[in-house]
Amino acid sequence: MLRRSPMAFVAVLFALVLAACGSSQGSLSSTSSAPASTQTSATAPERIVSLSPPATESLFAIGAGDQVVAVDDQSNYPAQAPHTKLSSYQPNVEAIADYEPDLVVISYDPTDVVKGLKKLHIPVLLQAAPADLEGAYAQIEELGDVTGHSNAAAQVVTDMKSRIAGLAEGKPGAGLTVYHEISPDFYSATSQTFIGSVYTLLGAKNIADAAGGKAPDYPQLSAEYVVDSDPDVIVLSDTKCCSQSEKTVRSRPGWDQLSAVKGGDVVPVDDDIASRWGPRIVDFAEIVAQAFQDAGT
């Protein structure tokens, strides 16, 4: 995996959320004036470039992997994805066009890549970070429609919903508070995010929600705020980018007295699984559900 600085990751995460503009659906930009459904139903794309790690995972999960000719330098899953040096942080139109794509999938547009690709008559599907799991499901189904794998995408979503429903049954997080850590400078995620929606479904109370009415969906908390909130469970999604662990958390001033630390309920998770809204979000939910069950016993 390529290493990312905490601030770089948070900056991209903010950009994804801002790009969403409250919509869980993506948008297909093309030089054609035909609706997206019309454009994509006649002929499925044969040369897809994915500059979105969540989309890359979804494309391979729905059986469209053979149509993908290039993925960005952060798309490290699955292993058979055609990895390149293309940047999803600073997309370069010329570098993308060199792969002769008939569809480009992106998560946000920091360099007007949509406009640049439109000039080259290359369709672009923009799928920004969803606000909840329903938005994540909708994006997978949209990828299925666009690539000619509607049935497979619907089955993936059905399986995800079934597994999530099973995990949410009985609300294993009921009565528990949780702190989700994106970076060691205390960036977190509220319930108004796809990450936080998992905690809501499992019944836990997210301490980031009380950060203040003007706090963003991904607020930067403070060490004092977390200590005062005394969460029952701490979920670390900065284990790979920033080498955080139960040991590093325990060494923070005053954190050794937190309920989560004293109870052994500091949970490390793979950064990628926790931060991507593709099919593996169910794996994240499984880890968290088990942590809540352990904390509640």
VEXDREN-2710 file (C-alpha; in Angstrom, 1 decimal):
% VEXDREN-2710
k/r/px/py/pz
1/MET/0.0/0.0/0.0
2/LEU/1.2/3.5/-0.7
3/ARG/1.7/5.5/2.4
4/ARG/-0.4/8.6/2.9
5/SER/0.0/11.4/5.4
6/PRO/-2.9/11.9/7.8
7/MET/-3.6/15.4/6.4
8/ALA/-3.5/14.2/2.8
9/PHE/-6.0/11.5/3.6
10/VAL/-8.4/13.9/5.4
11/ALA/-8.1/16.5/2.7
12/VAL/-9.2/14.0/0.1
13/LEU/-11.9/12.7/2.3
14/PHE/-13.3/16.2/2.7
15/ALA/-13.1/16.7/-1.0
16/LEU/-15.1/13.6/-1.6
17/VAL/-17.8/14.7/0.8
18/LEU/-18.0/18.2/-0.6
19/ALA/-18.3/16.7/-4.1
20/ALA/-21.3/14.6/-3.0
21/CYS/-23.4/17.7/-2.6
22/GLY/-25.9/15.7/-0.7
23/SER/-26.4/13.1/-3.5
24/SER/-25.8/9.4/-3.2
25/GLN/-25.9/8.9/-6.9
26/GLY/-23.1/9.5/-9.3
27/SER/-23.4/11.5/-12.5
28/LEU/-22.3/10.5/-16.0
29/SER/-20.6/13.4/-17.9
30/SER/-20.4/13.0/-21.7
31/THR/-20.4/15.1/-24.8
32/SER/-23.6/13.4/-25.7
33/SER/-26.9/14.9/-24.6
34/ALA/-28.6/11.5/-24.2
35/PRO/-29.5/10.3/-20.7
36/ALA/-26.9/8.1/-18.9
37/SER/-29.2/5.1/-19.1
38/THR/-29.5/5.5/-22.8
39/GLN/-25.7/5.9/-23.3
40/THR/-24.8/2.9/-21.3
41/SER/-27.4/0.3/-22.2
42/ALA/-26.5/0.0/-25.9
43/THR/-22.8/-0.9/-25.5
44/ALA/-20.9/-1.5/-22.3
45/PRO/-17.5/0.2/-22.0
46/GLU/-14.6/-2.0/-22.9
47/ARG/-11.8/0.2/-21.6
48/ILE/-12.5/1.5/-18.1
49/VAL/-10.1/3.6/-16.1
50/SER/-10.9/3.8/-12.4
51/LEU/-9.5/6.7/-10.3
52/SER/-11.6/5.7/-7.4
53/PRO/-10.5/2.8/-5.0
54/PRO/-14.1/2.1/-3.9
55/ALA/-15.2/1.9/-7.5
56/THR/-12.3/-0.3/-8.4
57/GLU/-13.3/-2.8/-5.7
58/SER/-16.9/-2.6/-6.8
59/LEU/-16.1/-3.1/-10.5
60/PHE/-14.2/-6.3/-9.8
61/ALA/-16.9/-7.5/-7.4
62/ILE/-19.6/-7.2/-10.0
63/GLY/-17.6/-9.0/-12.7
64/ALA/-16.5/-5.9/-14.7
65/GLY/-12.8/-6.5/-13.9
66/ASP/-12.0/-7.6/-17.4
67/GLN/-13.2/-4.2/-18.7
68/VAL/-10.8/-2.3/-16.5
69/VAL/-7.6/-1.3/-18.2
70/ALA/-6.1/0.9/-15.5
71/VAL/-6.6/2.0/-11.9
72/ASP/-5.1/4.7/-9.9
73/ASP/-2.1/4.4/-7.5
74/GLN/-4.3/4.1/-4.5
75/SER/-6.5/1.2/-5.8
76/ASN/-4.6/-1.6/-4.1
77/TYR/-7.5/-4.1/-4.0
78/PRO/-8.0/-6.5/-5.6
79/ALA/-4.5/-7.7/-6.3
80/GLN/-5.3/-8.4/-10.0
81/ALA/-6.4/-4.8/-10.7
82/PRO/-4.2/-3.2/-13.4
83/HIS/-2.3/-0.9/-11.1
84/THR/-0.6/2.3/-12.5
85/LYS/0.9/5.5/-11.4
86/LEU/-2.2/7.5/-12.3
87/SER/-3.1/9.8/-9.4
88/SER/-6.7/10.1/-8.0
89/TYR/-5.6/13.1/-5.9
90/GLN/-4.4/15.1/-8.8
91/PRO/-5.8/13.5/-12.0
92/ASN/-4.0/14.3/-15.2
93/VAL/-6.2/14.3/-18.3
94/GLU/-3.4/13.5/-20.8
95/ALA/-2.1/10.6/-18.7
96/ILE/-5.7/9.2/-18.4
97/ALA/-6.3/9.6/-22.1
98/ASP/-3.2/7.6/-23.0
99/TYR/-5.1/4.5/-21.9
100/GLU/-7.8/5.2/-24.5
101/PRO/-10.7/4.7/-22.1
102/ASP/-14.3/4.7/-23.1
103/LEU/-15.3/5.3/-19.4
104/VAL/-13.5/7.0/-16.5
105/VAL/-14.7/6.6/-13.0
106/ILE/-13.7/9.2/-10.4
107/SER/-14.6/10.1/-6.8
108/TYR/-14.0/13.8/-7.0
109/ASP/-12.8/16.4/-9.4
110/PRO/-10.0/18.6/-8.0
111/THR/-8.4/19.5/-11.3
112/ASP/-11.5/19.9/-13.6
113/VAL/-10.7/16.4/-15.0
114/VAL/-14.4/16.0/-16.0
115/LYS/-14.2/19.1/-18.2
116/GLY/-10.9/18.0/-19.7
117/LEU/-12.1/14.6/-20.6
118/LYS/-15.3/15.9/-22.0
119/LYS/-13.2/17.9/-24.5
120/LEU/-11.7/14.6/-25.6
121/HIS/-15.2/13.0/-25.9
122/ILE/-14.4/10.6/-23.0
123/PRO/-17.4/9.8/-20.7
124/VAL/-16.8/10.3/-17.0
125/LEU/-18.8/8.8/-14.1
126/LEU/-18.4/10.9/-10.9
127/GLN/-19.3/8.9/-7.8
128/ALA/-18.6/11.0/-4.7
129/ALA/-18.5/9.8/-1.1
130/PRO/-22.1/8.7/-0.1
131/ALA/-23.6/9.9/3.2
132/ASP/-24.8/6.4/4.1
133/LEU/-25.0/2.8/3.2
134/GLU/-28.0/3.3/0.9
135/GLY/-25.8/5.7/-1.1
136/ALA/-23.1/3.1/-1.3
137/TYR/-25.5/0.5/-2.5
138/ALA/-26.8/2.9/-5.2
139/GLN/-23.4/3.5/-6.5
140/ILE/-22.6/-0.2/-6.9
141/GLU/-25.9/-0.7/-8.8
142/GLU/-25.1/2.3/-11.0
143/LEU/-21.7/0.8/-11.9
144/GLY/-23.6/-2.4/-12.8
145/ASP/-26.0/-0.5/-15.1
146/VAL/-23.1/1.4/-16.8
147/THR/-20.9/-1.6/-17.4
148/GLY/-23.5/-4.1/-18.4
149/HIS/-23.5/-6.1/-15.1
150/SER/-26.8/-5.0/-13.6
151/ASN/-27.8/-8.4/-12.4
152/ALA/-24.4/-9.1/-10.7
153/ALA/-24.4/-5.7/-9.1
154/ALA/-27.9/-6.2/-7.7
155/GLN/-26.8/-9.6/-6.3
156/VAL/-23.8/-8.0/-4.6
157/VAL/-26.0/-5.4/-3.1
158/THR/-28.5/-8.0/-1.9
159/ASP/-25.8/-10.0/-0.3
160/MET/-24.4/-6.8/1.4
161/LYS/-27.8/-5.8/2.7
162/SER/-28.4/-9.3/4.0
163/ARG/-25.1/-9.5/5.9
164/ILE/-25.5/-6.0/7.3
165/ALA/-29.0/-6.8/8.5
166/GLY/-27.8/-9.9/10.2
167/LEU/-25.1/-7.9/12.0
168/ALA/-27.5/-5.1/13.0
169/GLU/-30.0/-7.5/14.4
170/GLY/-30.1/-7.1/18.2
171/LYS/-28.2/-3.9/18.0
172/PRO/-24.8/-5.1/19.4
173/GLY/-23.7/-1.5/20.0
174/ALA/-26.7/-0.5/22.1
175/GLY/-25.7/1.3/25.2
176/LEU/-22.1/1.8/24.0
177/THR/-20.3/4.9/22.9
178/VAL/-17.7/4.8/20.1
179/TYR/-14.8/7.0/18.9
180/HIS/-13.8/6.4/15.3
181/GLU/-10.3/7.7/14.6
182/ILE/-9.3/8.6/11.0
183/SER/-5.9/10.1/11.9
184/PRO/-3.9/10.5/15.1
185/ASP/-4.7/14.3/15.1
186/PHE/-8.2/13.2/16.1
187/TYR/-10.1/13.6/12.8
188/SER/-13.3/11.5/13.1
189/ALA/-16.6/10.8/11.3
190/THR/-20.1/11.7/12.4
191/SER/-23.3/9.7/11.8
192/GLN/-23.8/11.8/8.7
193/THR/-21.2/9.8/6.8
194/PHE/-21.1/6.3/5.4
195/ILE/-18.7/5.4/8.1
196/GLY/-20.9/6.7/10.9
197/SER/-24.0/5.1/9.4
198/VAL/-22.5/1.7/10.3
199/TYR/-22.3/2.6/13.9
200/THR/-25.9/3.9/13.8
201/LEU/-27.2/0.6/12.3
202/LEU/-25.4/-1.3/15.1
203/GLY/-27.0/0.9/17.7
204/ALA/-23.9/2.6/19.1
205/LYS/-23.6/6.3/20.1
206/ASN/-20.9/8.2/18.1
207/ILE/-19.1/10.7/20.3
208/ALA/-18.3/12.8/17.2
209/ASP/-22.0/13.7/16.8
210/ALA/-21.8/16.0/19.9
211/ALA/-18.8/17.9/18.6
212/GLY/-21.0/20.9/17.8
213/GLY/-23.7/22.1/15.4
214/LYS/-21.2/23.7/13.0
215/ALA/-18.7/20.8/13.0
216/PRO/-18.2/19.2/9.6
217/ASP/-19.2/15.6/8.9
218/TYR/-15.5/14.7/9.4
219/PRO/-14.6/16.9/12.4
220/GLN/-11.3/17.3/14.0
221/LEU/-11.8/16.6/17.7
222/SER/-9.3/17.2/20.5
223/ALA/-7.6/14.9/22.9
224/GLU/-9.5/16.5/25.7
225/TYR/-12.8/16.1/24.0
226/VAL/-12.2/12.3/23.5
227/VAL/-11.0/11.9/27.1
228/ASP/-14.0/13.8/28.4
229/SER/-16.3/11.7/26.3
230/ASP/-14.7/8.5/27.6
231/PRO/-15.8/6.1/24.8
232/ASP/-16.5/2.5/25.5
233/VAL/-14.9/1.5/22.2
234/ILE/-12.2/3.1/20.1
235/VAL/-11.9/2.1/16.4
236/LEU/-8.6/3.0/14.8
237/SER/-8.7/3.4/11.0
238/ASP/-5.2/4.9/11.0
239/THR/-3.2/1.7/11.6
240/LYS/-1.6/1.6/8.1
241/CYS/-1.2/5.3/7.3
242/CYS/0.0/6.3/10.7
243/SER/1.0/3.1/12.7
244/GLN/-1.6/3.6/15.4
245/SER/-2.3/0.8/17.8
246/GLU/-3.6/0.0/21.3
247/LYS/-0.1/0.7/22.5
248/THR/0.2/4.2/20.9
249/VAL/-3.3/5.1/22.2
250/ARG/-2.5/4.0/25.7
251/SER/0.6/6.2/25.7
252/ARG/-1.3/9.4/25.0
253/PRO/-1.6/11.6/28.1
254/GLY/-4.7/10.5/30.1
255/TRP/-5.9/8.0/27.6
256/ASP/-4.8/5.0/29.7
257/GLN/-7.8/5.8/31.9
258/LEU/-10.4/5.6/29.2
259/SER/-13.0/2.9/29.5
260/ALA/-12.1/1.6/26.0
261/VAL/-8.4/1.3/26.9
262/LYS/-8.9/-0.2/30.3
263/GLY/-11.4/-2.7/28.9
264/GLY/-9.2/-3.7/26.0
265/ASP/-11.7/-2.4/23.5
266/VAL/-9.3/-0.5/21.2
267/VAL/-10.0/-2.0/17.8
268/PRO/-7.5/-1.7/14.9
269/VAL/-9.0/-1.9/11.4
270/ASP/-7.5/-1.8/7.9
271/ASP/-7.6/1.8/6.8
272/ASP/-8.8/0.9/3.4
273/ILE/-11.7/-1.2/4.5
274/ALA/-12.9/1.5/6.9
275/SER/-12.6/4.3/4.4
276/ARG/-14.0/2.8/1.3
277/TRP/-17.7/2.4/0.5
278/GLY/-17.4/-0.6/-1.8
279/PRO/-18.4/-4.2/-1.0
280/ARG/-15.8/-4.6/1.8
281/ILE/-17.7/-2.1/4.0
282/VAL/-19.5/-5.2/5.2
283/ASP/-16.1/-6.5/6.5
284/PHE/-15.7/-3.3/8.4
285/ALA/-19.2/-3.7/9.9
286/GLU/-18.4/-7.3/11.0
287/ILE/-15.2/-6.1/12.8
288/VAL/-17.1/-3.4/14.6
289/ALA/-20.1/-5.6/15.5
290/GLN/-17.8/-8.1/17.0
291/ALA/-16.0/-5.4/19.0
292/PHE/-19.3/-4.2/20.3
293/GLN/-20.3/-7.7/21.4
294/ASP/-17.0/-8.1/23.2
295/ALA/-17.3/-4.8/24.9
296/GLY/-20.8/-5.5/26.0
297/THR/-19.9/-8.8/27.7
END
